[in-house]
Amino acid sequence: MTTFSNGSTSFEPDTVLGYASSSEHGNLVHRRLGSELVDVTLRPASLRSSSQPLELQFDDGTAAYAAEAALRGAHVWTMTAPGVDTIDMQFVVHGTVERRLDATGAAWVVTFGWQEVLP
């Protein structure tokens, strides 16, 4: 079960529906004037983020509402996913937090943008 915690509040969605990560690379490439050659400055990629929001499914509307309210606060979050520890991270919410009823009307989905931060 994936757990989200900010040190004082925690919640566990019933299902993580969508997770994707990306990192913007920091390399700089400059074309030399009047030449086909380039100068390159090597820099590491940024920490993980995503252009797609993280999607969490809750079978209970009250739990979905509580998760939405918690995510709207000013916190650093820790996500842990036993068995899939390559997605464990600390992050801040970035962009929009949304709660909606799924197409079946039986579950709630909370979505939000995120940016990984260093512990």
N, C-alpha and C positions, 0 to 999 in steps of 0.2 A: 504494500500500500504506500503510495507516494504521500509524503508529509510536507507541509509548508508551515514554517514557524518563524516568528520574528522575536523570540525571546520571552514574550508575554502572552502571545496568542498563537494557537496552532489549529490547523484543520487538515482533513484528509478527504480529497474528492473521491467519489466512487470510481471514476475512470479519468485518466488523462487522455483526452481525445486527440489532441494535436500538439506536437512538440517539434520544432525545427530550430536549428541554430545556424548562425553565420558569423563570420568575422571579416571586417574590412581590413584588407592588407595595407600596410603602411609604406610599402616601397614607393619611391619617387623615381620617375623616369623622365629625363629631359633630353630632347633631341638637340644635338649640337647644331648651331646655325651653319648652313651651307654644307652639311655633311649628313651621311646616312647613319653615322655613329650616334650612340646615346650615352649619356652619363647616368649612372644609377646610384641612388642612395638606398641602402638596405635598411629596412625598419621592420619590426615584428608586427604581426596582425593585432588588431584590437581584441579585447575580451569579447566573449560571445554575446550576441543579441539575436533578434530575429525580425524579419519584415512581416512574419505571420504571428498573430497573437497566440499565446499559450491558451489552450482550451481545456477547461475542467468540467466534468459532468457530475452533477449531484442529483441523486434520486429524491432528495428531500428539499423542498423549497426553503425551509427555515435555515438549513445548513448552507444553501447557496446564497441566501441573503446575508448571513453572517460572514461568509467568505468574501463577498463583494464589499461589505462594510469594512472588514479588516484590511483588504487590499487597497482601499481608498486612503488609508492612513499613511503617515510619513515614516516608513520603516525600511530597514534592510531585512530581506527575507532569506531563509535557508530552505532549499528544496532538496529533499533526500528521497531517493527511489531505490530501495533495496532490490538487488538483482539487476538493476540497470544503472549502476553507479557512475557511468560515464555522463549522465545528465545532472548529477548532483552539483549544486552551485549555490552561491550567494548572489542575490540580485536585488535591484530596485524596480518597482513598477514604473513603466515609462509609457506615456500615451494614455489611451482610453481604457477604462475598466467597464465592462458590459456584463449584464446578466439578462438572459433570455430563456424563454420556454422553448424546448426543442420541438421539432416538427411533429413528434408523436403526442406531445402534450403530457408526457409521463415523466420527464426529467428536465432539470434546469442546467444551463450551460453558462459558466462564468468565463469570460475571456479578458485578457489584458496583455499589453506589450511589456517587455522587460529588457533590462540591460544588466549583464553580469557585472559584479564588482569584486574587488579583492577582499579577502577576509581580514 
